[in-house]
Amino acid sequence: MSQNKTKLSQVIRDFKITQSEDDFGVNVTDYALRNIALRGMREIGFDASRKIKSLKRTIDTSTDTIPLPDDFVDLTKVGIVDADGFVRVLGENKNINYSRKLNANSNTTTFDAQPMNVAANRIIDRENDKTSTSSDSSDDDLDYHVFENYLYEGGIGRLYGIGGAHLPGSYRVNFDQNRIEIQTNDAFTDVVLEYIADEARSGDPEVHVYAEEALRNYMYYKIIERKSTVPANEKQRARTEFYNELRKAKARLNNFTKEEALKTIRKNFMQVPKY
């Protein structure tokens, strides 16, 4: 365990130790307390202490896809690693096709999980079908918009809006099939994913010490939120205290320094060759 993080099990033990007999948050089972704490990990993690993981995955050449990790929440970067050790990111392309078609030779799919196993929830099986819907693959209609660079005898111009020639490829997240569609002309076989991970899916997740107090306040607030014996003003006080601690955790974890501001401003003055 790193020095700047605390195990969730330790946070739960500390919370139980600090509760006295006349507190509103007593008489909670260990299972309920852990469940509430895990929900707090997600709530705080997504807002304040995001955990970014980097994972190398091999492209499935038969479908040009890579599966999403088990603890995937949201994507931050997809790319390849060059010889210098830097990630060359792929560009997101919302037009990559990942369509499917109905499998006419199969029976309807039956969901076995009760109580949802009803006729209205049965659907026809589907299979991948990325084939073209038209036999005409000509792109002559784009010729009038392509700029031909006379310095290099033409042929290297780019159509505005289509994309430049510097990206190693493109991708599109396919949540329907829980994978990422990859499109590239290069011969690489692996890509690197950087994504926001669901820390609550770990065996004993860790919380940053900056957000530790916010998690304790979240646990107390959620424990008393639906108790009819707790006064409304105490529930409001607990809610306010949690959001105050969450705001402080955000300010500490996402500290934007003067040096970072200057570095961001100076990027606007960098000149690059135009293609």
TINUDO-158235 format. One record per atom (N, C-alpha, C): residue in three letters; x, y, z. Coordinates in steps of 0.02 Angstrom, whole numbers, padded with zeros to 5 digits, always signed. Layout:
! residues N
ALAXYZ ...
! end
This chain:
! residues 275
MET+00042-00060+00000 MET+00000+00000+00000 MET+00044+00062+00000 SER+00028+00110-00042 SER+00066+00172-00045 SER+00052+00215+00016 GLN+00098+00260+00031 GLN+00093+00301+00091 GLN+00038+00353+00086 ASN+00016+00372+00025 ASN-00034+00424+00019 ASN-00105+00396+00011 LYS-00113+00331+00022 LYS-00179+00300+00016 LYS-00193+00256+00077 THR-00258+00247+00089 THR-00281+00206+00145 THR-00328+00152+00120 LYS-00320+00091+00145 LYS-00363+00036+00126 LYS-00435+00049+00149 LEU-00483+00027+00108 LEU-00553+00036+00126 LEU-00570+00000+00191 SER-00541-00059+00201 SER-00554-00096+00262 SER-00532-00057+00323 GLN-00477-00019+00318 GLN-00453+00022+00373 GLN-00501+00080+00386 VAL-00527+00110+00332 VAL-00575+00164+00340 VAL-00638+00140+00375 ILE-00661+00080+00357 ILE-00721+00052+00389 ILE-00709+00038+00463 ARG-00650+00011+00479 ARG-00634-00002+00550 ARG-00630+00063+00589 ASP-00599+00114+00561 ASP-00596+00179+00595 ASP-00665+00208+00605 PHE-00709+00200+00556 PHE-00777+00227+00561 PHE-00814+00192+00618 LYS-00808+00127+00624 LYS-00842+00090+00677 LYS-00815+00108+00746 ILE-00750+00120+00749 ILE-00719+00136+00814 ILE-00744+00204+00839 THR-00753+00251+00794 THR-00772+00318+00815 THR-00846+00325+00830 GLN-00887+00274+00817 GLN-00958+00277+00830 GLN-00973+00260+00903 SER-01011+00303+00936 SER-01031+00289+01005 SER-01102+00261+01006 GLU-01125+00240+01065 GLU-01189+00206+01070 GLU-01248+00251+01053 ASP-01242+00316+01064 ASP-01298+00361+01052 ASP-01295+00395+00983 ASP-01248+00373+00940 ASP-01244+00402+00873 ASP-01299+00375+00829 PHE-01319+00414+00780 PHE-01371+00392+00734 PHE-01346+00338+00685 GLY-01281+00333+00677 GLY-01255+00286+00628 GLY-01236+00218+00655 VAL-01258+00200+00715 VAL-01241+00135+00744 VAL-01291+00083+00720 ASN-01278+00021+00741 ASN-01322-00036+00724 ASN-01328-00047+00649 VAL-01271-00044+00615 VAL-01269-00058+00543 VAL-01226-00121+00534 THR-01251-00168+00493 THR-01214-00230+00482 THR-01150-00216+00442 ASP-01102-00261+00449 ASP-01039-00253+00413 ASP-01050-00255+00338 TYR-01097-00297+00315 TYR-01110-00301+00243 TYR-01138-00236+00217 ALA-01186-00207+00254 ALA-01215-00144+00232 ALA-01163-00088+00234 LEU-01120-00088+00285 LEU-01070-00036+00291 LEU-01020-00040+00234 ARG-01000-00100+00215 ARG-00953-00108+00159 ARG-00986-00088+00093 ASN-01049-00106+00084 ASN-01085-00087+00023 ASN-01089-00012+00016 ILE-01105+00023+00070 ILE-01109+00096+00069 ILE-01040+00126+00055 ALA-00989+00097+00085 ALA-00921+00123+00076 ALA-00898+00115+00003 LEU-00916+00059-00028 LEU-00897+00048-00098 LEU-00933+00097-00144 ARG-00996+00111-00129 ARG-01032+00161-00168 ARG-01001+00230-00159 GLY-00977+00243-00099 GLY-00942+00306-00087 GLY-00876+00311-00125 MET-00841+00254-00132 MET-00780+00252-00171 MET-00794+00273-00243 ARG-00849+00247-00271 ARG-00867+00265-00339 ARG-00885+00339-00343 GLU-00927+00362-00297 GLU-00950+00432-00299 GLU-00891+00480-00294 ILE-00846+00467-00249 ILE-00789+00512-00239 ILE-00737+00502-00294 GLY-00727+00439-00314 GLY-00677+00425-00364 GLY-00693+00456-00431 PHE-00755+00455-00452 PHE-00773+00483-00517 PHE-00769+00559-00516 ASP-00781+00590-00458 ASP-00783+00663-00454 ASP-00715+00693-00435 ALA-00679+00661-00392 ALA-00618+00692-00364 ALA-00555+00653-00378 SER-00552+00590-00359 SER-00490+00552-00361 SER-00494+00497-00413 ARG-00498+00515-00476 ARG-00501+00466-00529 ARG-00436+00425-00532 LYS-00444+00360-00542 LYS-00386+00317-00548 LYS-00378+00298-00622 ILE-00324+00323-00653 ILE-00311+00310-00723 ILE-00264+00250-00729 LYS-00287+00199-00765 LYS-00246+00139-00776 LYS-00224+00137-00849 SER-00166+00108-00861 SER-00141+00099-00928 SER-00132+00024-00941 LEU-00159+00001-00996 LEU-00160-00071-01010 LEU-00146-00083-01084 LYS-00099-00129-01097 LYS-00084-00147-01167 LYS-00127-00206-01187 ARG-00159-00201-01246 ARG-00203-00254-01270 ARG-00186-00270-01342 THR-00195-00334-01360 THR-00181-00357-01427 THR-00244-00352-01470 ILE-00236-00326-01530 ILE-00293-00318-01576 ILE-00314-00385-01603 ASP-00378-00399-01601 ASP-00406-00459-01633 ASP-00410-00445-01708 THR-00365-00475-01746 THR-00360-00459-01817 THR-00421-00483-01857 SER-00459-00530-01831 SER-00517-00554-01868 SER-00574-00503-01867 THR-00577-00462-01814 THR-00630-00412-01809 THR-00604-00341-01802 ASP-00537-00333-01797 ASP-00506-00267-01786 ASP-00535-00234-01724 THR-00536-00270-01669 THR-00564-00244-01607 THR-00519-00264-01548 ILE-00529-00230-01492 ILE-00498-00249-01429 ILE-00552-00247-01376 PRO-00554-00295-01330 PRO-00606-00295-01278 PRO-00592-00242-01225 LEU-00645-00215-01196 LEU-00638-00168-01141 LEU-00619-00204-01077 PRO-00578-00175-01035 PRO-00559-00206-00971 PRO-00620-00216-00925 ASP-00613-00263-00878 ASP-00668-00278-00832 ASP-00686-00219-00788 ASP-00637-00179-00770 ASP-00650-00122-00725 ASP-00655-00056-00763 PHE-00672-00060-00827 PHE-00676+00000-00869 PHE-00736+00043-00850 VAL-00725+00108-00846 VAL-00778+00157-00835 VAL-00783+00206-00893 ASP-00727+00238-00910 ASP-00726+00286-00964 ASP-00657+00288-00994 LEU-00654+00306-01058 LEU-00591+00305-01095 LEU-00559+00374-01094 THR-00493+00376-01085 THR-00457+00439-01088 THR-00409+00441-01148 LYS-00382+00382-01168 LYS-00333+00383-01222 LYS-00325+00313-01252 VAL-00318+00310-01318 VAL-00301+00248-01354 VAL-00244+00265-01401 GLY-00192+00224-01402 GLY-00137+00239-01447 GLY-00087+00182-01451 ILE-00034+00195-01488 ILE+00021+00147-01494 ILE+00084+00179-01464 VAL+00130+00138-01444 VAL+00192+00162-01414 VAL+00247+00160-01467 ASP+00278+00218-01480 ASP+00330+00220-01530 ASP+00397+00200-01501 ALA+00449+00204-01542 ALA+00516+00182-01522 ALA+00545+00225-01466 ASP+00520+00286-01459 ASP+00545+00331-01407 ASP+00508+00323-01341 GLY+00458+00279-01339 GLY+00421+00267-01278 GLY+00362+00313-01267 PHE+00343+00352-01318 PHE+00286+00397-01313 PHE+00225+00366-01345 VAL+00167+00383-01317 VAL+00104+00358-01344 VAL+00081+00403-01401 ARG+00072+00374-01459 ARG+00044+00409-01517 ARG-00030+00393-01519 VAL-00071+00442-01503 VAL-00142+00429-01492 VAL-00178+00418-01559 LEU-00230+00377-01556 LEU-00275+00368-01612 LEU-00331+00419-01608 GLY-00356+00439-01664 GLY-00411+00488-01666 GLY-00478+00453-01662 GLU-00525+00483-01625 GLU-00592+00454-01620 GLU-00630+00469-01684 ASN-00660+00416-01712 ASN-00699+00422-01773 ASN-00768+00393-01762 LYS-00818+00436-01756 LYS-00887+00414-01743 LYS-00918+00378-01803 ASN-00884+00379-01861 ASN-00912+00349-01921 ASN-00888+00277-01933 ILE-00846+00251-01890 ILE-00826+00181-01898 ILE-00887+00136-01887 ASN-00897+00091-01932 ASN-00957+00048-01930 ASN-00946-00013-01886 TYR-00993-00026-01841 TYR-00991-00089-01803 TYR-01061-00121-01802 SER-01094-00118-01859 SER-01163-00142-01863 SER-01167-00218-01856 ARG-01226-00241-01838 ARG-01241-00312-01833 ARG-01305-00326-01872 LYS-01318-00389-01883 LYS-01379-00408-01918 LYS-01413-00465-01880 LEU-01478-00472-01893 LEU-01515-00526-01861 LEU-01496-00593-01891 ASN-01488-00641-01848 ASN-01472-00709-01870 ASN-01537-00747-01880 ALA-01556-00753-01943 ALA-01621-00783-01959 ALA-01622-00858-01945 ASN-01564-00889-01939 ASN-01562-00962-01929 ASN-01563-00983-01856 SER-01564-00934-01811 SER-01560-00951-01740 SER-01628-00940-01707 ASN-01636-00971-01649 ASN-01696-00961-01610 ASN-01690-00896-01570 THR-01744-00874-01542 THR-01742-00815-01500 THR-01702-00828-01437 THR-01667-00778-01415 THR-01626-00785-01354 THR-01670-00781-01293 THR-01662-00827-01247 THR-01702-00828-01185 THR-01659-00808-01127 PHE-01682-00759-01089 PHE-01646-00738-01029 PHE-01669-00782-00971 ASP-01621-00817-00941 ASP-01637-00864-00888 ASP-01644-00831-00820 ALA-01619-00770-00813 ALA-01620-00738-00748 ALA-01692-00717-00730 GLN-01715-00742-00675 GLN-01782-00723-00651 GLN-01777-00656-00614 PRO-01830-00615-00614 PRO-01897-00627-00644 PRO-01903-00598-00714 MET-01846-00586-00748 MET-01848-00553-00813 MET-01858-00602-00871 ASN-01864-00666-00857 ASN-01873-00716-00910 ASN-01945-00717-00933 VAL-01963-00667-00973 VAL-02030-00661-01000 VAL-02026-00654-01075 ALA-02081-00668-01109 ALA-02081-00668-01182 ALA-02061-00600-01211 ALA-02080-00546-01176 ALA-02066-00479-01202 ALA-01992-00464-01202 ASN-01951-00501-01164 ASN-01880-00488-01159 ASN-01838-00535-01203 ARG-01870-00574-01244 ARG-01834-00619-01289 ARG-01821-00585-01356 ILE-01759-00586-01377 ILE-01740-00552-01439 ILE-01707-00602-01486 ILE-01706-00585-01549 ILE-01674-00628-01599 ILE-01599-00620-01594 ASP-01563-00676-01600 ASP-01490-00674-01597 ASP-01462-00629-01653 ARG-01406-00598-01637 ARG-01373-00554-01686 ARG-01302-00577-01698 GLU-01276-00560-01756 GLU-01207-00577-01774 GLU-01175-00516-01808 ASN-01108-00513-01806 ASN-01072-00457-01835 ASN-01083-00454-01911 ASP-01092-00394-01936 ASP-01100-00383-02008 ASP-01077-00313-02024 LYS-01012-00306-02039 LYS-00984-00240-02055 LYS-00979-00228-02129 THR-01010-00269-02170 THR-01004-00263-02242 THR-01037-00199-02267 SER-01018-00179-02327 SER-01044-00117-02356 SER-01117-00127-02377 THR-01154-00072-02375 THR-01224-00074-02397 THR-01231-00048-02468 SER-01174-00032-02501 SER-01175-00007-02570 SER-01116-00036-02607 SER-01125-00050-02671 SER-01071-00078-02712 SER-01026-00023-02741 ASP-01046+00039-02734 ASP-01008+00095-02760 ASP-00962+00122-02706 SER-00897+00112-02715 SER-00847+00136-02666 SER-00808+00196-02691 SER-00833+00228-02743 SER-00797+00285-02773 SER-00801+00345-02728 ASP-00747+00383-02726 ASP-00746+00445-02689 ASP-00731+00505-02734 ASP-00752+00499-02799 ASP-00738+00553-02846 ASP-00771+00618-02827 ASP-00826+00614-02788 ASP-00861+00675-02770 ASP-00820+00718-02722 LEU-00765+00691-02696 LEU-00723+00730-02650 LEU-00667+00766-02686 ASP-00655+00750-02750 ASP-00597+00777-02785 ASP-00597+00852-02789 TYR-00656+00883-02794 TYR-00659+00955-02803 TYR-00640+00992-02739 HIS-00637+00957-02682 HIS-00624+00991-02619 HIS-00553+00979-02593 VAL-00515+00937-02627 VAL-00447+00921-02604 VAL-00398+00973-02629 PHE-00358+00998-02583 PHE-00307+01047-02601 PHE-00244+01012-02625 GLU-00221+01027-02686 GLU-00161+00997-02713 GLU-00103+01045-02701 ASN-00053+01023-02664 ASN+00003+01065-02646 ASN+00052+01067-02705 TYR+00057+01126-02738 TYR+00097+01131-02798 TYR+00172+01125-02784 LEU+00193+01138-02720 LEU+00265+01133-02704 LEU+00291+01063-02712 TYR+00247+01014-02700 TYR+00268+00944-02704 TYR+00232+00908-02761 GLU+00214+00947-02813 GLU+00183+00920-02873 GLU+00116+00886-02858 GLY+00083+00909-02806 GLY+00015+00885-02792 GLY+00013+00817-02761 GLY-00048+00800-02737 GLY-00059+00732-02712 GLY-00051+00723-02638 ILE-00029+00775-02600 ILE-00022+00765-02528 ILE-00070+00810-02489 GLY-00116+00842-02524 GLY-00164+00885-02490 GLY-00213+00844-02450 ARG-00249+00878-02405 ARG-00298+00844-02362 ARG-00364+00880-02366 LEU-00418+00843-02362 LEU-00485+00871-02363 LEU-00502+00896-02293 TYR-00522+00959-02288 TYR-00538+00987-02223 TYR-00596+00949-02191 GLY-00586+00926-02129 GLY-00638+00889-02094 GLY-00630+00815-02097 ILE-00591+00790-02145 ILE-00580+00718-02151 ILE-00527+00695-02102 GLY-00476+00736-02090 GLY-00422+00718-02044 GLY-00355+00721-02078 GLY-00302+00732-02038 GLY-00235+00738-02066 GLY-00201+00671-02074 ALA-00136+00675-02092 ALA-00099+00614-02106 ALA-00053+00594-02049 HIS-00060+00625-01991 HIS-00013+00612-01937 HIS-00038+00561-01887 LEU-00103+00549-01884 LEU-00130+00500-01837 LEU-00116+00430-01861 PRO-00094+00385-01817 PRO-00080+00316-01839 PRO-00143+00275-01851 GLY-00201+00301-01836 GLY-00263+00264-01846 GLY-00320+00297-01810 SER-00376+00264-01808 SER-00435+00291-01774 SER-00471+00235-01737 TYR-00518+00255-01694 TYR-00553+00207-01653 TYR-00624+00231-01640 ARG-00666+00185-01617 ARG-00733+00202-01593 ARG-00752+00153-01539 VAL-00778+00178-01483 VAL-00798+00136-01428 VAL-00866+00105-01444 ASN-00868+00039-01439 ASN-00929+00001-01453 ASN-00956-00027-01387 PHE-01000+00010-01354 PHE-01027-00012-01290 PHE-01076-00069-01298 ASP-01106-00076-01356 ASP-01153-00130-01368 ASP-01120-00198-01361 GLN-01058-00204-01387 GLN-01022-00267-01383 GLN-00962-00263-01336 ASN-00958-00210-01297 ASN-00907-00202-01245 ASN-00836-00209-01273 ARG-00822-00170-01325 ARG-00757-00172-01357 ARG-00743-00107-01392 ILE-00681-00100-01420 ILE-00661-00041-01457 ILE-00644-00062-01528 GLU-00675-00028-01576 GLU-00661-00041-01646 GLU-00599-00002-01666 ILE-00552-00035-01699 ILE-00489-00005-01719 ILE-00485-00004-01795 GLN-00463+00053-01822 GLN-00454+00059-01895 GLN-00386+00091-01907 THR-00342+00055-01942 THR-00275+00081-01956 THR-00246+00045-02016 ASN-00200+00079-02049 ASN-00164+00050-02106 ASN-00095+00026-02086 ASP-00074+00040-02024 ASP-00008+00018-02002 ASP-00009-00055-01981 ALA+00050-00082-01971 ALA+00057-00154-01958 ALA+00066-00168-01884 PHE+00045-00125-01839 PHE+00054-00140-01768 PHE-00002-00187-01745 THR+00013-00226-01693 THR-00034-00276-01668 THR-00060-00261-01598 ASP-00029-00214-01563 ASP-00049-00198-01494 ASP-00065-00123-01489 VAL-00110-00108-01444 VAL-00125-00038-01427 VAL-00124-00030-01352 VAL-00117+00031-01330 VAL-00117+00047-01259 VAL-00180+00085-01242 LEU-00216+00063-01191 LEU-00276+00096-01167 LEU-00259+00133-01103 GLU-00281+00195-01098 GLU-00280+00231-01035 GLU-00353+00247-01019 TYR-00376+00223-00961 TYR-00447+00228-00946 TYR-00458+00240-00872 ILE-00518+00267-00856 ILE-00538+00277-00787 ILE-00563+00210-00760 ALA-00533+00187-00706 ALA-00550+00121-00678 ALA-00600+00127-00621 ASP-00640+00076-00613 ASP-00687+00072-00557 ASP-00649+00040-00498 GLU-00625+00083-00454 GLU-00585+00059-00398 GLU-00626+00016-00351 ALA-00692+00024-00351 ALA-00734-00014-00305 ALA-00735-00088-00323 ARG-00712-00107-00382 ARG-00711-00177-00402 ARG-00649-00214-00377 SER-00604-00179-00344 SER-00545-00211-00315 SER-00564-00249-00252 GLY-00521-00295-00233 GLY-00535-00335-00173 GLY-00538-00292-00110 ASP-00488-00250-00101 ASP-00486-00202-00046 ASP-00461-00136-00074 PRO-00505-00096-00104 PRO-00484-00035-00138 PRO-00452+00016-00091 GLU-00416+00062-00121 GLU-00381+00114-00083 GLU-00412+00182-00098 VAL-00413+00223-00047 VAL-00437+00292-00054 VAL-00381+00339-00036 HIS-00374+00392-00075 HIS-00322+00441-00061 HIS-00336+00475+00005 VAL-00283+00492+00041 VAL-00291+00522+00107 VAL-00327+00589+00103 TYR-00322+00624+00046 TYR-00358+00687+00037 TYR-00434+00675+00038 ALA-00456+00617+00013 ALA-00528+00602+00008 ALA-00553+00557+00064 GLU-00511+00540+00111 GLU-00530+00493+00164 GLU-00586+00521+00208 GLU-00581+00584+00227 GLU-00632+00614+00269 GLU-00698+00622+00231 ALA-00694+00636+00167 ALA-00755+00640+00126 ALA-00790+00572+00124 LEU-00753+00517+00121 LEU-00783+00451+00120 LEU-00817+00435+00186 ARG-00787+00454+00242 ARG-00818+00443+00307 ARG-00884+00481+00313 ASN-00884+00543+00289 ASN-00945+00583+00291 ASN-00999+00555+00245 TYR-00978+00527+00189 TYR-01026+00496+00143 TYR-01058+00436+00177 MET-01018+00395+00210 MET-01044+00335+00243 MET-01096+00354+00297 TYR-01080+00404+00337 TYR-01126+00425+00389 TYR-01190+00454+00359 TYR-01183+00495+00307 TYR-01241+00526+00275 TYR-01288+00473+00245 LYS-01260+00423+00211 LYS-01302+00372+00179 LYS-01333+00325+00230 ILE-01299+00315+00287 ILE-01327+00271+00339 ILE-01390+00301+00369 ILE-01389+00366+00382 ILE-01446+00398+00416 ILE-01497+00427+00367 GLU-01482+00425+00302 GLU-01524+00460+00253 GLU-01597+00434+00255 ARG-01607+00370+00262 ARG-01674+00341+00259 ARG-01700+00317+00327 LYS-01666+00336+00380 LYS-01690+00318+00446 LYS-01744+00368+00468 SER-01803+00342+00484 SER-01858+00386+00505 SER-01847+00415+00574 THR-01803+00384+00613 THR-01792+00408+00681 THR-01741+00465+00685 VAL-01709+00480+00628 VAL-01658+00533+00627 VAL-01692+00599+00608 PRO-01681+00652+00646 PRO-01711+00717+00630 PRO-01689+00742+00562 ALA-01732+00781+00529 ALA-01718+00807+00462 ALA-01658+00854+00462 ASN-01650+00893+00516 ASN-01594+00939+00518 ASN-01527+00903+00524 GLU-01527+00844+00555 GLU-01465+00805+00559 GLU-01448+00775+00491 LYS-01498+00754+00454 LYS-01486+00729+00386 LYS-01458+00784+00341 GLN-01487+00844+00347 GLN-01463+00900+00307 GLN-01392+00919+00327 ARG-01377+00917+00392 ARG-01309+00933+00415 ARG-01259+00883+00388 ALA-01277+00818+00389 ALA-01232+00766+00364 ALA-01221+00774+00289 ARG-01273+00790+00252 ARG-01267+00800+00180 ARG-01221+00860+00165 THR-01231+00914+00200 THR-01190+00974+00190 THR-01117+00960+00207 GLU-01106+00923+00261 GLU-01038+00907+00282 GLU-01003+00864+00230 PHE-01040+00817+00200 PHE-01009+00774+00149 PHE-00988+00815+00088 TYR-01032+00857+00063 TYR-01015+00896+00004 TYR-00961+00948+00018 ASN-00956+00972+00079 ASN-00900+01017+00096 ASN-00834+00980+00094 GLU-00833+00918+00121 GLU-00772+00879+00120 GLU-00755+00857+00049 LEU-00806+00843+00008 LEU-00794+00824-00062 LEU-00764+00883-00100 ARG-00788+00943-00087 ARG-00760+01003-00119 ARG-00687+01013-00099 LYS-00672+01003-00036 LYS-00603+01010-00013 LYS-00558+00957-00044 ALA-00584+00895-00051 ALA-00544+00842-00082 ALA-00530+00858-00156 LYS-00579+00885-00191 LYS-00569+00904-00261 LYS-00515+00958-00266 ALA-00518+01007-00222 ALA-00470+01062-00225 ALA-00399+01037-00211 ARG-00393+00989-00167 ARG-00326+00963-00150 ARG-00299+00917-00205 LEU-00343+00875-00233 LEU-00320+00825-00282 LEU-00310+00856-00350 ASN-00350+00906-00367 ASN-00345+00937-00433 ASN-00315+01007-00429 ASN-00261+01012-00393 ASN-00228+01076-00383 ASN-00194+01099-00447 PHE-00217+01155-00475 PHE-00189+01182-00537 PHE-00140+01237-00518 THR-00075+01223-00527 THR-00023+01268-00505 THR-00009+01323-00557 LYS+00028+01372-00536 LYS+00048+01427-00580 LYS+00091+01402-00637 GLU+00136+01355-00622 GLU+00180+01328-00673 GLU+00140+01291-00727 GLU+00089+01254-00706 GLU+00048+01218-00755 GLU+00009+01267-00798 ALA-00014+01322-00769 ALA-00050+01373-00808 ALA-00005+01404-00861 LEU+00057+01421-00842 LEU+00104+01450-00890 LEU+00121+01401-00945 LYS+00129+01338-00927 LYS+00145+01287-00977 LYS+00088+01280-01027 THR+00026+01282-01003 THR-00032+01276-01047 THR-00037+01337-01093 ILE-00025+01397-01067 ILE-00029+01458-01107 ILE+00024+01457-01162 ARG+00084+01435-01146 ARG+00139+01437-01194 ARG+00129+01388-01251 LYS+00087+01339-01242 LYS+00074+01291-01297 LYS+00043+01326-01357 ASN+00007+01379-01346 ASN-00027+01414-01401 ASN+00023+01449-01447 PHE+00085+01458-01424 PHE+00134+01494-01465 PHE+00181+01446-01503 MET+00168+01382-01496 MET+00209+01333-01532 MET+00187+01331-01606 GLN+00234+01336-01651 GLN+00218+01334-01723 GLN+00238+01267-01751 VAL+00194+01240-01792 VAL+00205+01175-01823 VAL+00194+01182-01898 PRO+00226+01140-01938 PRO+00214+01143-02010 PRO+00143+01123-02027 LYS+00114+01156-02077 LYS+00046+01143-02099 LYS+00048+01096-02159 TYR+00001+01049-02159 TYR-00004+01000-02214 TYR-00073+01004-02245 
! end
